[in-house]
């Protein structure tokens, strides 16, 4: 696949003041540059501000080949939206005039840029947002294809709050290995099952990662303690949750569910309850099953938890499993 050609637009006042007030640090452009270098080639870099307020930052940005767009304040008046409007106009102009630019990075946490993000996606451009977690509007990340929180980027060092001194740990103690939470296991497995139901052919790790970001643009394996998405997948494979195999594309393995010794008959009670009672929230489904069969226990079939039992049933196509935002729970239904 051709590399992304990226246009970068920075609402500098939003990020610089946010870093100072929310994180207590000086804004540094380098962590953003490093993160984007992993995603493609940045062909346009522009930052918008009244630079008379950021004299100390100008050299840092110029050294990183960022074009400074001046938005002066006139006669002491605060022109709050001037930079926002100029940045939005320039981004749309670039989208039309430079069709080779395939991705836009919008660095801000301001919800006012949500319409810009939506319009760029209408124009078939990939949009990556960058903002501070503490000050980013809840409306902005879901509108993007991917959203990076600045304080989570490699190279950003946020001062820790003072804590009570801990007892000195013995030397040469190995750091605990990361463990995937039930939430990330559920997200990966339900996404994989959904892709398998809706498409033909093998599911590669890159396809799975893109689908995860479409579900949750803020998803990052680093938040769960893993250095790379491949490391997370290998951890899940080692725990027999998924199966990886290299088929023709080195570094982009095929992801599948492991073959199970269990039989579809293991899910007969689940199917019966769902067919009789209709779609059910996961949280109450086990109780319904125990009303039908008091000694039901998913561990009897080799599953460590009820969610994994239902996920396995969904992967085998005997029930449907979807997340419901309004209910705040998974909903189990009859198979399509």
Beta strands, then each sheet from edge to edge (+ up, - down):
strand 1: 4-11
strand 2: 40-49
strand 3: 67-70
strand 4: 103-107
strand 5: 126-131
strand 6: 146-149
strand 7: 203-204
strand 8: 243-245
strand 9: 254-256
strand 10: 280-281
strand 11: 319-324
strand 12: 329-334
sheet 1: 3+ 2+ 1+ 4+ 5+ 6+
sheet 2: 7+ 9- 8+
sheet 3: 10+ 12- 11+
end
